[in-house]
């Protein structure tokens, strides 16, 4: 797939830490319960892709799933993410990537019984995100 933001492997490696590169560009997973972004926010934030800056999620859709990673019940808009069938680990999951640069964010799960409007859990690696205060004008 062609993305708006395209860089060589060397460019990605130069811009990202080794841990960020592993998760974002090699579809790795950060260790559970290590992200400071896992916890709920007391003020409005927007979460952007660490690799390209695309705005992906907002704190209004964040919830505590007690799973060890930041969890959201919906992206900011459906065109901000893309979904890829992931058959690794002997199961079928849905991988979530940034639609602007193709970076791996995490996975989305459905039907787990969370009391959210979508019954979905976007289980996102905190290392894949940057958090900034939301613009109150929006």
C-alpha positions in Angstrom: 0.0 0.0 0.0 1.1 3.5 -0.7 1.2 6.0 2.2 1.2 9.8 2.3 4.4 9.6 4.5 7.0 7.4 3.0 10.6 7.0 4.3 13.4 4.6 3.8 14.3 2.1 6.5 17.4 4.2 7.2 15.3 7.4 7.6 12.9 5.6 10.0 15.8 4.2 12.0 17.4 7.7 12.3 14.2 9.3 13.5 12.9 6.6 16.0 14.5 5.0 19.0 15.3 1.3 18.7 12.2 0.5 20.8 10.0 2.8 18.8 11.3 1.4 15.5 10.7 -2.2 16.7 7.0 -1.5 17.6 6.1 1.0 14.8 8.0 -0.5 11.9 8.4 -4.2 12.8 5.0 -4.6 14.4 6.5 -5.4 17.8 4.8 -5.0 21.2 5.9 -3.1 24.2 5.9 -4.8 27.5 2.5 -4.7 29.3 2.1 -2.1 32.1 5.1 -0.1 31.0 3.5 2.8 29.2 2.8 6.0 31.1 -0.1 6.5 28.6 -2.0 3.5 29.9 -3.7 5.4 32.6 -6.8 7.6 32.2 -6.4 11.3 31.5 -7.7 14.0 33.7 -7.8 16.6 30.9 -8.5 16.3 27.2 -5.7 15.0 25.1 -5.2 14.0 21.5 -3.0 11.0 20.7 -0.9 11.2 17.5 1.2 8.7 15.7 4.8 8.9 17.0 6.2 8.2 13.6 4.3 10.8 11.5 2.2 13.0 13.8 -1.2 12.0 12.4 -3.9 12.5 15.0 -5.4 9.1 15.7 -7.3 9.0 19.1 -8.6 11.3 21.8 -8.9 10.9 25.5 -12.7 11.1 25.3 -12.7 7.6 23.8 -10.0 6.2 26.2 -11.0 3.7 28.9 -9.3 1.5 31.5 -9.4 -2.0 30.1 -6.9 -3.2 32.8 -4.9 -4.9 30.0 -1.5 -3.2 30.3 -1.8 -0.9 27.3 -3.7 2.3 26.4 -7.2 1.4 25.3 -9.7 3.3 23.2 -13.1 2.4 21.9 -12.8 4.3 18.6 -10.3 6.2 16.5 -10.7 9.9 16.0 -12.0 9.0 12.5 -12.1 5.8 10.6 -9.9 7.1 7.8 -7.1 7.7 10.3 -6.3 4.0 10.8 -6.2 0.9 8.6 -7.0 -2.6 9.5 -4.9 -5.6 8.5 -5.7 -9.3 9.2 -3.0 -10.6 11.5 -2.5 -14.4 11.7 0.6 -14.4 13.8 0.6 -16.3 17.1 -1.7 -19.0 15.7 -4.9 -16.9 15.9 -6.7 -14.3 13.8 -6.5 -10.7 15.1 -7.0 -7.3 13.5 -3.9 -5.2 13.4 -4.3 -1.4 13.6 -1.9 0.8 11.6 -1.6 4.5 11.0 -3.3 5.2 7.7 -0.8 8.1 7.0 2.5 6.2 7.3 1.6 2.5 7.8 3.2 2.3 11.3 1.9 -0.5 13.6 -0.1 0.8 16.5 -1.6 -2.3 18.1 -4.8 -4.4 17.6 -8.5 -4.0 17.9 -10.7 -6.5 19.6 -14.5 -6.8 19.6 -17.1 -8.5 21.8 -15.2 -8.5 25.0 -18.1 -7.1 27.0 -16.7 -3.6 27.9 -19.4 -1.0 28.6 -18.3 1.2 25.7 -20.5 2.6 22.9 -18.7 0.4 20.3 -17.9 -2.8 22.3 -14.4 -2.5 20.8 -11.0 -2.2 22.4 -8.3 -0.6 20.4 -5.3 -2.0 22.4 -2.6 0.4 21.4 1.1 0.4 22.2 1.8 3.6 24.2 5.2 3.9 22.5 3.4 4.3 19.2 1.7 7.5 20.4 2.5 11.0 21.3 0.1 12.8 23.6 -0.7 16.5 23.5 -3.4 18.7 25.1 -6.5 18.9 23.0 -7.4 22.3 21.4 -10.4 23.5 23.3 -11.7 25.2 20.2 -12.5 21.8 18.6 
